[in-house]
Amino acid sequence: MAPTIYDIARVANVSKSTVSRVLNNQQNISDEARERVQSAIKELNYHPNKLARSLSTGFDAILVISRSSATIVDNPFFSEILNSVSRKAEEEHFDVILQTSQNNQDELKKCIKKIKEKMIKGIIILSSPTNEKLLQQLDVFGIPVVVIGKVTGDYANIFSVDTDNYRDSFDQTQYLIDLGHKKIACLHSPFDYNVAIDRFNGYLDCMKENGLPPESGWVINSGYTIDKAYKAAKSLLRLKNRPTAIFATDDLKVISVYRAFSEANVRIPADISVIGYSNSNLAQFLFPSLTSMEIPIRKLGETGTELLFSKIRGTAGATPQRIIIPTPNIKGDSVAAMSGN
């Protein structure tokens, strides 16, 4: 017969509750008692029944909430950050449950079901929607939630790990202006998520502060897919009053601009300069090299997951609601100064 926690308690000369605290990695136990329990576990070759334990303590799992497939189909950000989250979860001996939903109500219903059935001990949300009703309704359950993105509300159990998208976009636009560019286009994403709003507003506010309100044809909602971004890039080339520079708010749009310009024999940066966001896996294949803010995808995933587990373990202490990860500024060859500047 397989040994039980009662056998461990007998061999270690401790109570059953002490054995349970050791098995659940709780902190309120002396080092000496913990060592005796661990020694007894090894001596008896004890292997805990994870399913049985989960009935009372919950599964050792975290829930990762991604966007709907319609918004992530071409975007490598989500696969890369999920890989980062999964690696950290594996180090903690936790399983990862990935959830996608068709709408907010469906998403909330699935979340509540997993929480009530003790299937999860924490949640990571891979983007921050402008509508925070989901966050408001999750906060009341008292389990830690970490959002990769900006959170604007005031919550007890919800935390944010983000980059400063507004400032990064403002600075990139200012860099173009300092090089003499006045006609700067922007290919942006739909305003369903805070990241899209912040990046667009950084561009727009910088243009306005410099007395350069953009023409309507220079600002294009380029969707979530490469195909739509590619069409948006081509439409810029049909304008009579072409921009001299393009600010692309994510790497899908950058790739689409490079493709459209190459097909039309438009030279970067001799004809039009390009600046935007990138990650290291994609940027290395672009020629000329891209001037960009590099998204620290791995750092975002690792920091968010570490924060979540510190909250699950109760070891985080006082934690700021929002953690900002610095963004590397990469100076490539895709931007040229305007002649006479």
C-alpha positions in Angstrom: 0.0 0.0 0.0 1.3 3.5 -0.9 2.3 5.6 2.1 0.0 8.4 3.2 0.6 11.7 5.0 -0.3 9.9 8.2 2.7 7.7 7.7 4.9 10.7 7.0 3.6 12.4 10.2 4.5 9.2 12.2 8.0 8.9 10.8 8.7 12.6 11.1 7.1 12.8 14.6 5.0 15.8 13.6 1.3 16.4 13.2 -0.7 15.7 10.0 -1.3 19.4 9.6 2.4 20.1 9.6 2.9 17.6 6.8 0.1 19.2 4.9 1.7 22.7 5.2 5.0 21.3 3.9 3.3 19.6 0.9 1.5 22.9 0.1 4.7 25.0 0.4 3.3 27.1 3.2 5.7 29.4 5.2 4.4 29.0 8.8 6.6 26.1 9.7 10.0 25.8 11.3 13.1 24.8 9.3 13.7 21.9 11.6 10.1 20.5 11.2 10.2 21.0 7.4 13.5 19.1 7.2 12.1 16.1 9.2 9.0 16.0 6.9 11.1 16.2 3.8 13.4 13.4 5.1 10.4 11.2 5.8 8.9 11.8 2.4 12.2 10.7 0.8 12.5 7.7 3.1 8.9 6.5 2.4 9.2 7.4 -1.3 6.0 9.3 -1.0 4.3 10.8 -4.1 1.3 13.1 -3.5 -1.9 12.4 -5.3 -2.3 15.8 -7.1 -5.9 15.1 -8.0 -6.9 14.2 -4.5 -5.1 17.2 -3.1 -6.9 19.5 -5.5 -10.3 18.6 -4.1 -9.5 20.5 -0.9 -6.6 22.9 -1.8 -7.3 23.5 -5.5 -5.2 22.6 -8.6 -1.7 24.0 -8.9 -2.6 25.9 -12.1 -2.8 29.4 -13.5 -5.2 30.7 -16.1 -3.9 32.7 -19.1 -6.5 34.7 -20.9 -5.7 35.7 -24.4 -7.6 37.7 -27.0 -10.0 36.1 -29.4 -8.3 34.4 -32.4 -9.5 37.1 -34.7 -7.1 39.6 -33.1 -4.0 37.4 -32.6 -3.9 35.2 -35.7 -0.8 37.0 -37.2 0.6 38.5 -34.1 3.8 36.7 -32.7 3.6 38.8 -29.5 1.0 36.4 -28.0 2.9 33.1 -28.7 6.1 34.6 -27.4 4.7 35.9 -24.2 2.8 32.7 -23.6 6.0 30.8 -24.0 7.6 33.1 -21.4 4.7 32.6 -19.0 4.8 28.8 -19.5 8.5 28.6 -18.7 8.1 30.4 -15.4 5.0 28.4 -14.5 6.9 25.2 -15.1 9.6 26.3 -12.7 6.9 26.7 -10.1 5.5 23.3 -10.9 2.2 24.8 -12.0 0.1 23.9 -15.0 -1.1 26.6 -17.5 -4.7 26.7 -18.7 -5.1 28.9 -21.9 -8.5 30.5 -22.3 -9.9 32.4 -25.3 -13.5 33.6 -25.6 -15.9 35.1 -28.1 -17.0 38.0 -25.9 -16.6 39.5 -22.5 -19.6 37.7 -21.0 -18.4 34.3 -22.2 -15.0 35.1 -20.8 -16.3 36.1 -17.4 -18.5 33.0 -17.2 -15.6 30.7 -17.9 -13.4 32.5 -15.4 -15.9 32.3 -12.6 -16.5 28.5 -13.3 -12.7 27.8 -13.0 -12.4 29.9 -9.8 -15.4 28.2 -8.1 -14.2 24.8 -9.0 -10.7 25.6 -7.6 -9.1 24.9 -11.0 -6.9 27.9 -10.8 -4.9 30.0 -8.2 -4.2 33.0 -10.3 -4.9 34.7 -13.6 -2.7 36.4 -16.2 -4.4 38.5 -18.9 -2.2 39.1 -22.0 -3.7 42.4 -23.0 -5.7 45.2 -21.3 -9.1 46.0 -22.9 -10.4 49.5 -22.6 -13.6 48.1 -21.0 -12.5 47.0 -17.5 -15.8 45.3 -16.5 -14.1 41.9 -16.5 -11.5 43.2 -14.1 -14.1 44.7 -11.8 -16.0 41.4 -11.6 -12.9 39.3 -11.1 -11.5 41.5 -8.3 -14.2 40.4 -5.9 -13.1 36.7 -5.9 -9.9 37.6 -4.1 -7.4 35.7 -6.3 -4.5 37.5 -7.8 -4.8 38.8 -11.4 -1.9 40.2 -13.4 -2.6 42.1 -16.6 0.1 42.5 -19.3 -0.9 46.1 -20.1 -2.3 49.2 -18.5 -4.9 49.0 -15.8 -6.7 52.3 -15.0 -9.1 51.3 -12.2 -8.4 50.9 -8.5 -8.4 47.2 -7.4 -7.4 45.1 -4.5 -6.2 42.0 -6.4 -5.4 43.2 -9.9 -1.9 44.3 -11.0 -0.4 45.6 -14.2 2.9 45.0 -15.9 3.4 47.3 -18.8 5.7 49.5 -20.9 5.1 53.2 -21.2 3.5 53.1 -24.6 2.4 56.7 -24.6 5.8 58.1 -23.9 7.6 55.7 -26.3 5.3 56.7 -29.2 5.7 60.4 -28.3 9.5 60.1 -28.3 9.6 58.2 -31.6 7.4 60.8 -33.3 9.6 63.6 -31.8 12.7 61.9 -33.1 11.3 62.1 -36.7 10.3 65.7 -36.2 13.8 66.6 -34.9 15.2 65.1 -38.2 13.0 67.6 -40.1 10.0 65.4 -40.9 6.6 67.3 -40.8 4.5 64.9 -42.9 4.3 61.9 -40.6 1.7 59.1 -41.2 0.5 56.7 -38.5 -0.7 53.1 -39.0 -2.5 52.2 -35.8 -4.6 49.4 -34.4 -8.3 49.5 -33.4 -9.0 51.3 -30.1 -10.3 48.2 -28.3 -7.2 47.9 -26.1 -5.3 50.4 -24.0 -2.0 49.7 -25.9 -3.5 50.9 -29.2 -4.9 54.1 -27.6 -1.7 55.0 -25.8 0.5 54.5 -28.8 -1.8 56.5 -31.1 -2.2 59.3 -28.5 1.5 59.6 -28.1 1.9 60.2 -31.8 -1.0 62.6 -32.0 -0.1 64.7 -29.0 3.5 65.0 -30.2 2.3 66.2 -33.7 0.0 68.7 -32.1 2.6 70.0 -29.7 4.9 70.7 -32.6 2.1 72.4 -34.6 1.9 69.6 -37.1 -1.7 68.3 -37.2 -1.7 65.3 -39.5 -3.9 65.1 -42.6 -6.7 62.6 -42.4 -5.3 60.4 -45.1 -2.1 59.9 -43.1 -3.8 58.3 -40.1 -5.2 54.8 -40.8 -6.8 52.2 -38.7 -4.8 49.2 -39.9 -6.6 46.4 -38.1 -5.1 43.3 -36.4 -3.9 41.4 -39.4 -1.0 41.6 -41.9 -3.4 41.7 -44.8 -5.2 44.8 -43.5 -2.0 46.5 -42.6 -0.6 45.8 -46.0 -3.6 47.4 -47.7 -3.2 50.4 -45.4 0.5 50.8 -46.3 -0.4 50.6 -50.0 -3.0 53.3 -49.6 -0.4 55.7 -48.3 1.5 55.3 -51.6 -1.5 56.4 -53.6 -1.8 59.7 -51.9 -0.9 62.8 -53.9 0.6 64.4 -50.8 2.7 61.5 -49.6 4.1 61.5 -46.0 7.9 61.6 -45.7 7.8 59.2 -42.7 5.6 56.5 -41.2 5.1 55.6 -37.6 3.8 52.0 -37.3 2.4 51.1 -33.9 3.3 47.4 -34.0 5.5 44.9 -35.8 2.8 43.6 -38.0 2.4 47.0 -39.5 6.1 47.5 -39.8 6.4 44.2 -41.8 3.5 45.2 -44.0 5.1 48.6 -44.8 8.4 47.0 -45.8 6.5 44.5 -48.0 4.3 47.2 -49.7 7.2 49.6 -50.3 9.5 46.8 -51.7 6.8 45.8 -54.2 6.4 49.5 -55.3 10.1 50.1 -55.4 9.8 52.7 -52.7 13.1 53.0 -50.9 13.5 53.1 -47.1 14.6 55.6 -45.9 15.6 57.4 -49.1 12.0 57.9 -50.2 10.1 57.4 -46.9 11.4 56.9 -43.4 9.9 54.2 -41.2 9.8 54.0 -37.4 7.8 51.7 -35.1 7.8 48.9 -32.6 9.5 45.5 -33.0 10.7 42.4 -31.2 14.1 40.9 -31.7 12.8 37.7 -33.5 11.3 39.7 -36.4 13.5 42.8 -36.6 16.6 40.9 -37.4 15.2 40.0 -40.8 14.3 43.5 -41.9 16.5 45.5 -44.3 17.3 48.2 -43.8 17.4 47.7 -40.1 14.5 49.2 -38.2 14.6 52.2 -35.9 12.3 51.1 -33.2 11.2 50.6 -29.6 11.8 47.0 -28.9 9.1 45.3 -27.0 10.6 43.4 -24.0 8.3 40.4 -24.5 10.3 38.0 -22.3 10.7 40.5 -19.5 7.0 41.3 -19.6 6.1 37.6 -19.3 8.6 36.8 -16.7 7.9 39.8 -14.5 4.1 39.3 -14.7 4.4 35.6 -13.9 6.9 36.2 -11.0 4.5 38.8 -9.6 1.5 36.4 -9.9 3.3 33.6 -8.0 4.5 36.0 -5.3 0.9 36.9 -4.8 -0.2 33.2 -4.8 2.5 32.4 -2.2 1.7 35.5 -0.2 5.3 36.6 -0.3 4.9 39.8 -2.4 4.3 42.2 0.4 3.4 45.7 -0.6 3.3 45.8 -4.4 2.7 48.7 -6.7 -0.4 48.3 -8.8 1.5 49.1 -12.0 5.1 48.0 -12.9 6.7 49.7 -15.9 9.3 47.7 -17.9 11.9 49.9 -19.7 11.8 49.7 -23.5 15.1 49.6 -25.4 15.4 52.2 -28.1 17.0 50.7 -31.3 18.6 53.1 -33.8 18.5 51.4 -37.2 18.9 52.5 -40.8 15.2 53.0 -41.6 15.1 56.7 -40.8 16.9 59.6 -42.6 17.0 63.3 -42.0 15.2 65.5 -44.4 17.5 67.3 -46.7 18.5 70.8 -45.4 17.8 69.8 -41.8 
